């Protein structure tokens, strides 16, 4: 089941939010908590982390896209870790 990476509540008020840069590419494996995308509001850059370990399967919002709180930025396909 796909897991969204979404724009968190940045308490930005009416300030515009933009995708500043992707730190990983589609197809890359990421760990939960790893930085995946940087968002920009005037005067502040915010890093968004992966919510689970998995493969980034689709970037929805390209660099320089305007976004809002709750918008899906990308989709992860979670991986199951083997525990011995």
C-alpha positions as CSV (number, residue, x, y, z in Angstrom):
1,X,0.0,0.0,0.0
2,X,1.4,3.4,-1.0
3,X,2.2,5.9,1.6
4,X,2.0,9.7,0.9
5,X,4.7,12.2,1.7
6,X,2.6,15.3,2.4
7,X,3.1,19.0,3.1
8,X,3.1,19.3,6.9
9,X,1.5,22.2,8.8
10,X,4.2,24.8,8.7
11,X,2.2,27.5,10.5
12,X,3.0,29.7,7.5
13,X,-0.3,31.6,7.5
14,X,-0.9,33.1,4.1
15,X,2.8,32.8,3.1
16,X,3.3,30.9,-0.2
17,X,5.0,27.5,0.1
18,X,7.1,26.1,-2.8
19,X,9.0,22.9,-3.5
20,X,12.6,24.0,-3.3
21,X,14.4,20.8,-4.2
22,X,14.1,17.0,-4.1
23,X,16.9,15.3,-2.2
24,X,16.2,11.9,-3.6
25,X,15.0,10.6,-7.0
26,X,12.1,8.4,-8.1
27,X,13.1,4.8,-7.5
28,X,15.5,5.5,-4.6
29,X,15.2,3.6,-1.4
30,X,14.8,5.8,1.7
31,X,14.7,5.1,5.4
32,X,12.0,6.4,7.8
33,X,13.1,9.8,9.0
34,X,15.5,10.5,6.0
35,X,15.3,13.9,4.4
36,X,13.5,13.7,1.0
37,X,12.4,17.2,0.0
38,X,13.0,20.8,0.9
39,X,10.1,23.3,1.0
40,X,10.5,27.0,1.0
41,X,8.5,29.8,2.5
42,X,9.8,33.3,2.3
43,X,12.9,33.4,4.6
44,X,12.7,29.8,5.7
45,X,13.6,26.4,4.3
46,X,11.9,23.3,5.8
47,X,13.1,19.7,5.2
48,X,10.4,17.0,5.0
49,X,11.3,13.4,6.0
50,X,10.1,10.0,4.8
51,X,7.3,8.8,7.0
52,X,8.4,5.1,6.5
53,X,11.1,3.1,4.9
54,X,10.4,2.4,1.3
55,X,11.0,3.2,-2.3
56,X,10.0,6.6,-3.7
57,X,7.8,5.5,-6.5
58,X,6.3,8.8,-7.7
59,X,7.1,12.5,-7.3
60,X,3.8,14.5,-7.7
61,X,5.1,18.1,-7.1
62,X,8.2,19.1,-9.1
63,X,10.7,21.7,-8.1
64,X,9.2,25.2,-7.9
65,X,5.6,24.0,-7.6
66,X,3.4,26.0,-5.3
67,X,1.9,23.7,-2.6
68,X,-0.4,23.9,0.4
69,X,-0.6,22.1,3.7
70,X,-1.8,18.6,3.2
71,X,-0.9,18.4,-0.5
72,X,0.7,15.1,-1.5
73,X,4.3,15.7,-2.6
74,X,5.2,12.1,-3.5
75,X,4.3,8.5,-2.9
76,X,6.4,5.8,-1.1
77,X,6.0,2.1,-1.5
78,X,6.9,0.7,2.0
79,X,9.3,-2.1,2.3
80,X,9.1,-4.9,4.9
81,X,12.3,-5.4,6.8
82,X,13.3,-8.9,7.7
83,X,13.9,-9.5,11.4
84,X,15.8,-12.5,12.5
